[in-house]
Amino acid sequence: MRKLLAAIITATLVVAAPLSAMAGNASLILDARTGKVLSSENADVLNYPASLTKMMTIYMAFEAINRGKMSWDTPIVMSKYAASRPPTKLGVRPGTTITVREAVLGMVVKSANDAASAMGEKLGGSEANFARLMTQKARQLGMSRTVFANASGLPNRQQVTTARDMSTLAIALMKNYPREYRLFATESFNFRGRTIRGHNNLMYRYQGMDGIKTGYTNASGFNLVSAVSDGNRRLVGVVLGGRTARSRDDKMAGLLDKAMGRASSSGGARLVASVNSRQPVEVASAAAASDLPVPASAPRVEDVAPAAPEIARSELTPRALGYLTDTIPQERPSALDAVTPPARLAPSAKPPASVASTGDWQIQISAAPSDDAARALLAQAKSEGGAALKLANPYTEAVGSGANKVYRARFVGFQSRDAATSACDALKKRSYDCMLLPDRG
């Protein structure tokens, strides 16, 4: 009887494992020269990676290039499925192609979900199969608790990681592909006549930092992996579950500041990870890794989480979870999504008197699939918009119904067109979309 009870309890814990993944106060600062952990908080607790997932997608792309499976100029067909991934994305029409270089830069700079899914299909035949390959690679690198379910980081209860595992992946990228890793420092690139700018704001203001990746979903909170050097000292930092992008960045900067003085300046050129809490371990080298299969085109199967003994299958879909896709301001739906053109604004577009101030102008920055997602986006945008948004009121409005229902994310109460335009200009400088809307009330 006791054995049976123990078995039931164990099974229950396994099934409940995905629910233990939550946005919450996890961090790790690693001395990359020695593998010594200099700071740690909940480093082995499961969290959702969000767009940190793309670090592995990019790792797999680097591996395929170095193995001659594809080149930087190899075309990648944008399938209907990949093109349908929620923004932020490159916005390529189904059936057209992007190059491997464009896909990688799109993931690095814009955190483009369509580029990530297209890369997954290119390398795995389907994104679901690619996710299994990603998880297999994670195990080879020593990432013992990470499970990948898609190539982009869009919400999936199966997709989990830890701060320690993410630091191991960062070390693997730097150690195994040092030349290609430099792309993570890219601030902007030109994509078919338009300049796409990055949003890893801490990298641009913290001396010595060379990347590497941000991430955000409602479930994950604000995530960041950073690498910084000072002379021969080199640190890798991970912060998961931040409440805002700014607080996450500030936390990372503070942890790095405190740790740099304790980092070793010796150890040569090697880079060392910490795959457990007891000792530093060198991550697997590229030469030792198994060959990456690149199958011919295969029928796409629906996303299925890769099998893993510690994580049970979840039936929850991204829409069921309610997503604001990846890092604010990096992965938001376009301001043009679900917008009624100003000339055809319905009377319902006027905010309730309890919400609106006396201003006659509004701006819309996005349309999100849930009210919480829209409000989270507005809160972050206001924190970054400065004085131009100080007196503006956040406002969400539901449009559509059923599976097509979305929530417009707007600021209302601007006294003049010039005030609304100034707010839009301030947000656009922070890589936000923005549309000016007159109040028809």
C-alpha positions as CSV (number, residue, x, y, z in Angstrom):
1,M,0.0,0.0,0.0
2,R,2.8,2.4,0.9
3,K,4.5,1.6,-2.4
4,L,1.3,2.3,-4.3
5,L,0.8,5.6,-2.4
6,A,4.4,6.6,-3.2
7,A,3.9,5.8,-6.8
8,I,0.7,7.9,-7.0
9,I,2.5,10.9,-5.3
10,T,5.4,10.6,-7.7
11,A,3.1,10.5,-10.7
12,T,1.2,13.5,-9.4
13,L,4.4,15.5,-9.0
14,V,5.5,14.6,-12.6
15,V,2.1,15.7,-14.0
16,A,2.2,19.0,-11.9
17,A,5.8,19.7,-13.0
18,P,4.9,22.3,-15.7
19,L,2.9,24.3,-13.1
20,S,6.0,24.8,-11.0
21,A,7.5,26.8,-13.9
22,M,6.7,30.4,-13.1
23,A,8.1,33.9,-13.5
24,G,9.9,34.5,-10.3
25,N,13.2,35.9,-9.1
26,A,15.8,33.6,-10.6
27,S,19.3,34.7,-11.4
28,L,22.8,33.5,-11.8
29,I,26.1,35.3,-12.3
30,L,28.9,33.0,-13.6
31,D,32.7,33.5,-13.9
32,A,33.1,32.2,-17.4
33,R,36.8,31.7,-16.9
34,T,36.5,29.4,-14.0
35,G,32.9,28.2,-14.0
36,K,32.5,29.6,-10.5
37,V,29.0,30.8,-9.6
38,L,29.5,34.3,-8.1
39,S,25.8,35.0,-7.4
40,S,22.8,32.7,-7.4
41,E,19.1,32.9,-6.6
42,N,16.8,30.0,-7.5
43,A,19.2,29.1,-10.2
44,D,17.8,25.6,-10.7
45,V,14.1,26.4,-10.4
46,L,12.1,25.9,-13.6
47,N,11.0,29.1,-15.4
48,Y,9.7,29.8,-18.9
49,P,12.5,30.9,-21.3
50,A,10.4,33.1,-23.7
51,S,12.6,34.3,-26.5
52,L,15.8,33.1,-24.7
53,T,14.7,29.9,-26.6
54,K,16.0,31.6,-29.8
55,M,19.5,31.2,-28.4
56,M,19.2,27.5,-29.0
57,T,17.6,27.9,-32.4
58,I,20.6,30.1,-33.4
59,Y,23.0,27.6,-31.9
60,M,21.6,24.9,-34.1
61,A,21.8,27.3,-37.1
62,F,25.5,28.0,-36.4
63,E,26.1,24.2,-36.1
64,A,24.4,23.5,-39.4
65,I,26.5,26.2,-41.1
66,N,29.8,24.9,-39.6
67,R,28.9,21.4,-40.7
68,G,28.2,22.5,-44.3
69,K,24.5,21.7,-44.1
70,M,23.7,25.2,-45.2
71,S,25.4,28.5,-45.8
72,W,24.7,32.1,-44.8
73,D,23.0,32.6,-48.2
74,T,20.9,29.5,-48.2
75,P,17.3,30.4,-48.9
76,I,14.6,29.5,-46.3
77,V,11.0,29.3,-47.5
78,M,8.6,31.1,-45.3
79,S,5.7,28.6,-44.8
80,K,2.2,29.7,-44.1
81,Y,2.6,28.4,-40.6
82,A,5.8,30.3,-39.9
83,A,4.4,33.5,-41.4
84,S,1.4,33.3,-39.2
85,R,3.4,33.4,-35.9
86,P,2.5,36.4,-33.8
87,P,4.6,39.6,-34.0
88,T,7.3,40.7,-33.5
89,K,8.3,39.3,-36.9
90,L,10.0,40.1,-40.1
91,G,6.6,40.1,-41.9
92,V,7.6,38.0,-44.9
93,R,4.7,36.7,-47.0
94,P,4.1,32.9,-47.2
95,G,5.9,31.3,-50.1
96,T,8.7,33.8,-50.3
97,T,12.2,33.2,-48.9
98,I,14.7,34.8,-46.6
99,T,18.4,33.9,-46.3
100,V,19.9,32.1,-43.3
101,R,21.7,35.4,-42.5
102,E,18.5,37.3,-42.5
103,A,16.8,34.8,-40.3
104,V,19.6,34.8,-37.8
105,L,19.8,38.6,-37.7
106,G,16.0,38.7,-37.4
107,M,16.2,36.5,-34.4
108,V,19.1,38.4,-32.8
109,V,18.0,41.9,-33.4
110,K,14.2,41.8,-33.6
111,S,13.5,38.5,-32.0
112,A,11.4,37.6,-35.0
113,N,9.1,34.6,-34.4
114,D,8.5,34.0,-38.1
115,A,12.2,33.7,-38.7
116,A,12.6,31.3,-35.8
117,S,9.8,29.0,-36.9
118,A,11.0,29.0,-40.5
119,M,14.5,28.1,-39.3
120,G,13.1,25.3,-37.2
121,E,11.2,23.9,-40.3
122,K,14.4,24.2,-42.4
123,L,16.5,22.3,-39.9
124,G,14.0,19.9,-38.5
125,G,11.4,19.3,-41.3
126,S,8.8,20.6,-38.9
127,E,9.0,22.9,-35.9
128,A,7.8,20.1,-33.6
129,N,10.6,17.8,-34.7
130,F,13.1,20.6,-34.4
131,A,12.0,21.2,-30.8
132,R,12.9,17.6,-30.1
133,L,16.3,18.1,-31.7
134,M,16.7,21.3,-29.5
135,T,16.0,19.4,-26.4
136,Q,18.4,16.6,-27.4
137,K,21.1,19.3,-28.0
138,A,20.4,20.8,-24.6
139,R,21.1,17.5,-22.9
140,Q,24.4,17.1,-24.9
141,L,25.5,20.6,-23.6
142,G,24.7,19.7,-20.0
143,M,21.3,21.6,-19.8
144,S,19.7,18.9,-17.7
145,R,16.4,20.6,-16.9
146,T,15.5,22.4,-20.1
147,V,12.8,21.3,-22.5
148,F,12.0,23.0,-25.8
149,A,8.6,22.9,-27.4
150,N,9.1,25.4,-30.3
151,A,11.8,27.4,-32.0
152,S,10.7,30.9,-31.0
153,G,9.8,30.9,-27.3
154,L,6.1,31.5,-27.8
155,P,4.2,30.3,-24.7
156,N,3.9,26.6,-24.1
157,R,3.7,25.1,-20.7
158,Q,6.1,22.3,-21.7
159,Q,8.8,24.8,-22.6
160,V,10.9,25.3,-19.4
161,T,14.5,26.1,-18.4
162,T,16.6,27.4,-15.5
163,A,19.0,30.2,-15.0
164,R,21.8,27.8,-14.7
165,D,20.9,26.0,-18.0
166,M,20.7,29.3,-19.8
167,S,24.1,30.3,-18.6
168,T,25.4,27.0,-20.0
169,L,23.9,27.7,-23.4
170,A,25.5,31.1,-23.4
171,I,28.9,29.6,-22.7
172,A,28.3,27.0,-25.4
173,L,27.6,29.7,-28.0
174,M,30.7,31.7,-27.0
175,K,33.0,28.7,-26.8
176,N,31.9,26.6,-29.8
177,Y,31.1,29.4,-32.2
178,P,33.1,32.5,-31.2
179,R,33.1,34.0,-34.6
180,E,29.4,33.7,-35.2
181,Y,28.6,34.7,-31.6
182,R,29.7,38.2,-32.4
183,L,26.4,38.6,-34.2
184,F,24.7,38.9,-30.8
185,A,26.2,42.4,-30.5
186,T,24.4,43.6,-33.7
187,E,22.5,46.8,-32.9
188,S,20.6,47.0,-36.2
189,F,20.5,45.7,-39.7
190,N,19.0,46.5,-43.0
191,F,16.2,44.2,-44.2
192,R,14.9,44.9,-47.6
193,G,15.0,48.7,-47.5
194,R,14.2,49.2,-43.8
195,T,16.4,49.4,-40.8
196,I,15.6,47.1,-38.0
197,R,16.9,48.2,-34.6
198,G,17.6,46.1,-31.6
199,H,16.0,46.4,-28.1
200,N,18.6,44.9,-25.8
201,N,18.9,48.3,-24.1
202,L,21.3,47.2,-21.4
203,M,23.9,46.1,-23.9
204,Y,24.0,49.6,-25.3
205,R,24.6,51.3,-22.0
206,Y,26.7,48.8,-20.0
207,Q,30.4,49.0,-20.8
208,G,31.9,45.8,-22.0
209,M,28.7,43.9,-22.7
210,D,28.4,42.0,-26.0
211,G,24.9,40.6,-25.9
212,I,23.2,38.3,-25.7
213,K,19.4,37.9,-25.6
214,T,16.2,39.2,-24.0
215,G,12.8,37.5,-23.6
216,Y,9.3,38.2,-22.4
217,T,5.9,36.6,-22.2
218,N,3.1,37.1,-19.6
219,A,4.0,33.8,-18.0
220,S,7.8,34.2,-18.0
221,G,8.2,37.9,-17.0
222,F,11.2,39.8,-18.3
223,N,14.2,37.6,-19.0
224,L,17.8,38.5,-19.9
225,V,21.1,36.7,-20.6
226,S,24.1,39.0,-20.7
227,A,27.8,38.5,-21.3
228,V,30.3,41.2,-20.2
229,S,34.1,41.4,-20.1
230,D,36.6,43.6,-18.4
231,G,40.1,43.0,-19.5
232,N,40.5,39.2,-19.1
233,R,37.6,38.9,-16.7
234,R,34.4,37.6,-18.3
235,L,31.0,37.1,-16.7
236,V,27.8,35.6,-17.9
237,G,24.6,36.7,-16.2
238,V,21.0,35.4,-16.3
239,V,18.0,37.1,-14.8
240,L,14.5,35.5,-15.2
241,G,11.1,36.7,-14.2
242,G,11.6,40.4,-13.9
243,R,8.5,42.6,-13.4
244,T,9.5,45.2,-16.0
245,A,12.3,45.4,-18.6
246,R,13.9,48.3,-16.7
247,S,13.9,46.6,-13.3
248,R,15.3,43.5,-15.0
249,D,18.1,45.5,-16.6
250,D,18.8,47.3,-13.4
251,K,19.0,44.0,-11.5
252,M,21.4,42.6,-14.1
253,A,23.6,45.6,-14.0
254,G,23.8,45.6,-10.2
255,L,24.6,41.9,-10.0
256,L,27.4,42.3,-12.7
257,D,28.8,45.3,-10.9
258,K,29.1,43.4,-7.6
259,A,30.5,40.3,-9.2
260,M,33.1,41.7,-11.6
261,G,35.6,42.5,-8.8
262,R,35.5,38.9,-7.7
263,A,35.9,37.4,-11.2
264,S,39.2,35.7,-12.1
265,S,41.6,37.4,-14.6
266,S,43.3,34.1,-15.3
267,G,42.3,30.9,-16.9
268,G,43.4,31.5,-20.4
269,A,40.9,31.5,-23.3
270,R,38.8,28.6,-22.1
271,L,35.2,29.2,-21.1
272,V,33.6,27.1,-18.4
273,A,30.0,26.6,-17.4
274,S,28.3,25.3,-14.2
275,V,26.0,22.5,-15.1
276,N,25.2,21.6,-11.4
277,S,25.5,23.3,-8.1
278,R,28.7,21.4,-7.1
279,Q,31.3,21.9,-9.7
280,P,32.2,23.7,-12.9
281,V,32.1,21.7,-16.1
282,E,33.2,22.5,-19.6
283,V,30.3,22.3,-22.0
284,A,30.3,19.9,-24.9
285,S,32.3,21.1,-27.8
286,A,31.0,21.5,-31.3
287,A,33.2,18.8,-32.6
288,A,31.9,16.3,-30.0
289,A,28.3,17.1,-30.8
290,S,26.2,14.7,-32.8
291,D,25.6,15.6,-36.5
292,L,22.5,17.8,-37.0
293,P,20.1,16.1,-39.4
294,V,18.6,18.4,-42.0
295,P,15.7,16.3,-43.5
296,A,13.9,17.2,-46.7
297,S,10.7,19.0,-46.4
298,A,8.2,17.1,-44.3
299,P,4.5,17.6,-43.6
300,R,4.1,19.9,-40.6
301,V,2.7,18.3,-37.5
302,E,1.1,20.3,-34.7
303,D,3.5,21.5,-32.0
304,V,4.0,18.6,-29.6
305,A,6.2,19.0,-26.6
306,P,9.3,16.7,-26.7
307,A,9.2,13.8,-24.3
308,A,11.1,14.3,-21.1
309,P,10.8,12.3,-17.9
310,E,10.6,15.4,-15.7
311,I,8.0,17.3,-17.6
312,A,4.5,16.1,-18.4
313,R,2.6,16.8,-21.7
314,S,0.4,19.9,-21.6
315,E,-2.6,20.5,-23.8
316,L,-2.5,24.3,-23.2
317,T,-2.0,26.3,-26.4
318,P,-0.4,29.8,-26.7
319,R,-3.9,31.3,-27.2
320,A,-5.2,29.5,-24.1
321,L,-2.3,30.8,-22.1
322,G,-3.0,34.4,-23.3
323,Y,0.2,35.6,-24.8
324,L,1.9,38.9,-25.3
325,T,4.6,37.6,-27.5
326,D,8.1,38.0,-26.6
327,T,10.1,40.7,-25.1
328,I,8.5,44.1,-24.7
329,P,9.2,46.1,-26.7
330,Q,10.6,43.4,-28.9
331,E,7.7,41.1,-29.6
332,R,4.4,42.9,-29.7
333,P,1.7,42.7,-32.2
334,S,1.9,45.6,-34.7
335,A,-0.1,48.7,-33.9
336,L,-1.7,48.1,-37.3
337,D,-3.3,44.8,-36.2
338,A,-7.1,45.1,-35.6
339,V,-7.0,48.9,-36.0
340,T,-10.1,50.7,-37.3
341,P,-8.9,53.4,-39.7
342,P,-9.5,56.9,-38.3
343,A,-12.1,57.7,-41.0
344,R,-14.2,54.7,-39.9
345,L,-13.9,54.8,-36.2
346,A,-17.0,53.4,-34.5
347,P,-18.6,55.3,-31.6
348,S,-17.4,52.5,-29.3
349,A,-13.8,53.5,-30.0
350,K,-14.3,56.4,-27.5
351,P,-13.1,55.4,-24.0
352,P,-15.5,55.6,-21.1
353,A,-15.5,58.9,-19.3
354,S,-14.1,57.2,-16.3
355,V,-11.0,56.2,-18.3
356,A,-10.5,59.1,-20.7
357,S,-9.2,62.5,-19.7
358,T,-10.4,65.7,-21.5
359,G,-7.9,65.2,-24.4
360,D,-9.2,64.7,-28.0
361,W,-6.4,62.4,-29.3
362,Q,-5.4,58.8,-28.8
363,I,-2.5,56.7,-29.9
364,Q,-2.5,52.9,-30.5
365,I,0.6,50.9,-30.0
366,S,-0.6,47.3,-30.4
367,A,-3.3,44.7,-30.4
368,A,-2.9,41.8,-28.1
369,P,-4.8,38.5,-27.6
370,S,-5.7,39.2,-24.0
371,D,-6.6,42.3,-21.8
372,D,-3.7,41.4,-19.4
373,A,-1.3,41.3,-22.3
374,A,-2.4,44.7,-23.6
375,R,-2.2,46.2,-20.2
376,A,1.3,44.8,-19.6
377,L,2.4,46.3,-22.9
378,L,0.9,49.7,-22.0
379,A,2.6,49.7,-18.6
380,Q,6.0,49.0,-20.1
381,A,5.5,51.5,-22.9
382,K,4.6,54.2,-20.4
383,S,7.7,53.4,-18.3
384,E,9.8,53.9,-21.4
385,G,8.0,56.8,-23.0
386,G,9.1,59.5,-20.6
387,A,7.5,62.9,-20.2
388,A,5.5,62.6,-23.5
389,L,3.4,59.9,-21.8
390,K,3.3,61.2,-18.3
391,L,-0.3,62.5,-18.5
392,A,-1.6,59.9,-20.9
393,N,-4.1,57.2,-19.7
394,P,-3.7,53.6,-20.7
395,Y,-6.8,52.1,-22.3
396,T,-7.7,48.7,-23.7
397,E,-10.6,47.9,-26.0
398,A,-11.9,44.5,-27.0
399,V,-12.8,43.9,-30.6
400,G,-13.9,40.8,-32.5
401,S,-15.2,37.6,-30.9
402,G,-14.2,34.1,-30.2
403,A,-10.8,33.0,-31.5
404,N,-10.5,36.3,-33.4
405,K,-11.0,38.5,-30.3
406,V,-8.1,40.9,-29.6
407,Y,-7.5,43.9,-27.3
408,R,-6.4,47.2,-28.6
409,A,-3.6,48.8,-26.5
410,R,-4.0,52.6,-26.5
411,F,-3.1,55.7,-24.7
412,V,-5.8,58.4,-24.5
413,G,-6.3,61.9,-23.2
414,F,-3.8,63.9,-25.4
415,Q,-4.8,67.6,-25.5
416,S,-3.6,68.1,-29.1
417,R,-2.4,66.4,-32.2
418,D,1.1,67.7,-31.4
419,A,1.0,66.1,-28.0
420,A,-0.1,62.7,-29.4
421,T,2.5,63.0,-32.2
422,S,5.3,63.7,-29.6
423,A,4.2,60.6,-27.7
424,C,4.3,58.5,-30.8
425,D,7.8,59.8,-31.7
426,A,9.1,59.0,-28.2
427,L,7.8,55.5,-28.5
428,K,9.1,54.9,-32.0
429,K,12.6,55.8,-30.7
430,R,12.1,52.9,-28.3
431,S,11.2,50.6,-31.3
432,Y,7.5,50.7,-30.6
433,D,4.8,50.8,-33.3
434,C,2.5,53.7,-33.0
435,M,-0.7,55.0,-34.7
436,L,-2.3,58.4,-34.2
437,L,-6.1,58.3,-33.7
438,P,-8.4,61.3,-33.3
439,D,-11.1,61.0,-30.6
440,R,-14.4,60.9,-32.5
441,G,-16.5,61.7,-29.3
